[in-house]
């Protein structure tokens, strides 16, 4: 299911981003007690088009460090906004 949601967001993403200015936040990130990061993401476009998904990164995931740096750090139990990624990510 994670792969399907990710494909939907990544596929629609360029069209949604081109349709509107980048928002300050594209969702929320939460870190579980075990360090797992969950990103609840949302994208909106013209005509009411939307895409939503939840991505989960466990310690040891190849992108874990990149996601944590993008968020500006995150502590267990903390939730914070997810800023948009630069173009090409």
Secondary structure, DSSP 8 states (H G I E B T S, - for coil): -HHHHHHHHHHHHHHHHHHS---S-SEEEEE-TTS-EEEEEEEE-GGG-EEEEEEEE-TT-TTHHHHHHHTT---TT-EEE-----TT-
